[in-house]
């Protein structure tokens, strides 16, 4: 699995600092503090990599060349399907989508799972209540998701009418928030 760019840059800096001795001492405290805060507060991609249940999502993000985008300052809200959610798709769907010739389609599907800004579960619940039980959410892909409550659960319906539950909300990252879902959203 490729190393995220920020981690790679930090490793190069550390190697240069180690081989140049005292020349790096003057900048070490600020750099060490910055690296420590990055370690303590991973970005969306680093968080997805670390869960152990988003391997398919991470592979898809890499195939679509979205790692740099989802590692940027954002903020973004990502509805992150688990490996189990991807396994519910018809056989061969994921293998077909990650092929280079399907990069545009894959990018469209993945950006349909992202919203500009940091939208917490409290924000979603408030929007749902303010709009009479259903709230429309515009995705980065330009599509629409519909959020509603079922008991205490947030349910997201995609353009094809497929309902997906948020199984874990408010996974905070340095550049946004992740809401784990039990299904994959498909645009119209």
N, C-alpha and C positions, 0 to 999 in steps of 0.2 A: 504494500500500500504506500503511495507517495507520501512524503513528509509534508505537512502543511507549510506554506511559504514562510510564515512568521517563525515557526519552530526551526526551519532550515536556516533562516537569517540569524536567529539567536545562537544556533550551534556554530555557525561560521564565525560570528563575533567572539564567542567564547574561545574558539580555537586560536584566533588571531591574538586575543588578549593573553592567552596562556603562553604563546610563543614569543610575544614581544615584551614580556616582563613588565617593568615599571612604567613603560610608556602608557599603558592602559589603566594604571592605578587611579589617575585623576578622574577618569570618567566611570570607573567601576561602580561606585555607589549608586549613581543615578541609573545606570544601565541595569545593575543587579536588581534595583527596586522595580524598574519597569518589567524585567523578566519575571520577577516574583509575582507581580500583579497579574501578568498574563497567565502564569501557571495557576494562580488562585481563581482566575475568572476566565475560563476558556470561551472561545467564540462558538458560534453555532456548529461549524464543522467539527471542531475539536470535541465538543460535547457529544455530537452524534457518534463520532468514532469511539468514544469512551464507553458508550452504553452497552455494547455487546448485542443489542437487539435492533440496530439500525444499519447493519452491514449492507443490505441491499440498497437502502437509501444512499449511503455513502458511495457505493459503487456507481449508482446512477448519477449522483452529483458530479463525480469525477468524469464519467463518460460524457456528460453534458458540458464539461468545462465550467462549472459553476462554483468551484472551490474558492477561487479568489473573490467572487461576488459575495458569497455567504461568509467569507472571512473578513470582509470589509467592515467599516464602522457601522453601517446600517443606520438606524436599527431596523430589524426585520422581525416579523412573527412567522414562524414556520410550523405548519401542521405536519408532523413527522410520522409517517406510517412505519410500523414495525416490520421486521422480516416476515412475521406471521401474516400481516396485512398484505404484503406483496405476494405471499404464497397463495392467497385467495384468488388472485387473478388467474385467468385461463392459462393452462400449461403453455410455456414458450413465450409468453408476453414479455417478461422482463428480459430474457435473452435476446429477443427481437429488438426491443427498445434500446438496449445499450450498444447495438451495432452502429458504427460511424454513420452509415447512410440514414439512420433514424434520429440523429442528434437533434434536429429541429423539433420533431414530435416529442422526444424525451424532455427537451428544454421547456416546451409548452406545458407538459404535464407537471414537471417539477416547480415551475414558477406559478402554477395554479395552486400550489400548496403554500405559497408565501404571500404575506401581506406587508406592505410598507408600514413601518413604525412598530412600536412595542405595544401589543394588544394583550393585556392580561386576561385571565378568566373572569375577573371582576368586571373589567371593561366589557367583555362579551355579554355577561349576565345583565349588566346595566343597559346595554344596547338592546338586548332582547326584550327586556321589560319596557323600555322607553318606546319600542315600536310594536307594542301589543302582542308580544309572544314570538316574534320572528324578526331577525335582523339580517339585512343583506350586507355582505362583506365583499369589497372589491379586491381582487388578487393582483399580484405583480404582473401576471399574464394578461390582465385586463378582463378576466372572467369574473363570475359572481358565485359566491358560496352563500348559503342561507344557514343561519345559526338559530337554534331553538333549544328549549330546555325539555328534558324528559325526567321528571323528578329533580334530582340534583345534578344530573348529567347534561353536559353540553353535547348536542347532536349537530353535526354539520352535514348539510345535504349539498351534493355537487350538481352540476348542470344536467347530469343524466338521471337525477332523482335518487341517487344512491345515498343512503343515510349512514354516517360514520360517527362513532362515539369518540369523544376525547377521553382517553383512559388515564392520562396523567397530564395535568395542567401546570403551567407556570414553571417550567424548567428554565430558570434565568441564566443568561449567558452575557458575555461582555458586550455583544452587539445585538441583543434582542431577547426573544423568549421563544421557547419551543413548547408546543402542545402535542403530546404523543397521541396518535390515533390508531384505531383498530381496522382502518380501511384506507384504500388509496382513492383520492379524488380524480375523477376523469372529467375534463372539460367537454363542452358540447361538440 
